[in-house]
């Protein structure tokens, strides 16, 4: 399930922006992009995310704005002095003139500049940590709102399936009648009616029509739909259960379609399959 959270932490030296994004995934996959200053806290940050989110592809980004001048590289005076002394000594040994304006050349030599990186203070970390929690809360609220829309969409598809199931009853009696008339017509056309054993014909007809009976499949599909609705209302994580129920619903719908032998019922079956695919797709976003 997708989500987004953003928070801004401010200290006297800098402005810190924290962004957290999540996409649906079967496992928890955390990717972090942050300045070196917070690398020592990466494990703690990952633990905060895993305690808040059960699964998903999560991207955490922390960036600095308005960096303080303490991050500007400074001259390594000790190294510069040593370079100067050595160059002056070599010039004397070689009996060549020594220009005191050699400083620009010295500054291009290695290690003449150094960057003093300050350590992360406990006060700054507490501020950043609090804003990471705030961003996670915002992301969670985003996911809750999306979840409500997702639930409504799933329930709408489920309601259409049960509606189509009820509509099948309007065509069942007519379907059986047409099958009887078709079989009788075939016998009349190919066999002399006087040679037909009426009792045997009725027995065979009943046996044949039993193959087209879809009452059991309708009952099971209705029960699956009721169980699906009850599972949605469950307070525990139920995404996998919904997926299994959806598979059972698909089996019953396919069986109804294979037994239908009626264009109107087949049309309803196609509609139910379409709604079931929507349910399966949306159920992947449910924990």
FENKALIN-V404694 format. One record per pair of residues at least 24 apart in sequence whose C-alpha atoms are under 7 Angstrom apart, sorted by sequence separation. I is the first residue (numbers start at 1). J is the second residue. D is the distance in Angstrom with one decimal. If there is no record, write none. Layout:
BEGIN
i	j	d
I	J	D
I	J	D
END
This chain:
BEGIN
i	j	d
224	249	6.2
28	54	6.5
80	106	6.8
28	55	4.0
29	56	6.1
30	57	6.1
31	58	6.1
32	59	5.9
33	60	6.2
34	61	5.9
35	62	7.0
27	55	4.9
28	56	4.8
29	57	4.7
30	58	4.8
31	59	4.8
32	60	4.8
33	61	4.8
34	62	4.7
35	63	6.8
221	249	5.8
26	55	6.4
27	56	5.9
28	57	6.1
29	58	6.0
30	59	6.0
31	60	6.2
32	61	6.0
33	62	6.3
34	63	6.4
25	55	6.4
26	56	6.6
25	56	4.3
221	252	5.9
24	56	4.8
25	57	5.7
80	112	6.0
23	56	5.5
24	57	6.2
79	112	5.9
22	56	6.0
23	57	5.0
246	280	6.4
22	57	5.3
23	58	6.6
217	252	5.5
22	58	4.3
76	112	5.1
21	58	5.6
22	59	6.3
75	112	6.0
76	113	5.3
243	280	6.4
20	58	6.9
21	59	5.2
75	113	4.6
76	114	6.0
20	59	5.6
21	60	6.7
74	113	5.7
75	114	6.2
217	256	6.5
20	60	4.6
73	113	6.3
74	114	5.5
243	283	6.4
19	60	5.8
20	61	6.5
73	114	5.4
74	115	6.2
242	283	6.6
19	61	5.2
73	115	4.4
214	256	5.9
18	61	5.8
19	62	6.6
72	115	6.8
73	116	6.9
18	62	4.7
71	115	6.9
239	283	6.1
17	62	5.7
18	63	6.9
71	116	6.8
214	259	6.9
239	284	6.8
16	62	6.9
17	63	5.4
71	117	6.6
16	63	5.8
17	64	6.6
212	259	5.0
239	286	4.6
16	64	4.8
212	260	6.6
239	287	4.7
15	64	5.9
16	65	6.2
238	287	6.2
14	64	6.7
15	65	5.0
237	287	5.4
14	65	6.0
15	66	6.2
14	66	5.4
14	67	5.3
13	67	6.5
14	68	6.5
13	68	5.2
162	222	6.9
158	225	7.0
37	120	6.2
175	262	6.5
171	265	6.9
168	265	5.9
164	268	5.8
164	272	6.8
161	272	5.1
11	124	7.0
18	132	6.7
161	275	6.7
20	135	6.6
19	135	6.9
9	127	6.4
157	275	5.2
9	128	5.9
9	131	6.2
157	279	6.6
8	131	6.6
7	131	5.6
154	279	5.5
7	134	6.5
7	135	5.3
154	282	7.0
6	135	4.9
5	135	4.5
5	136	6.1
150	282	6.9
5	138	4.8
5	139	4.3
4	139	4.6
3	139	5.1
3	140	7.0
4	142	6.5
3	142	5.4
3	143	5.2
2	143	6.4
1	143	6.6
24	285	6.3
1	285	5.2
END
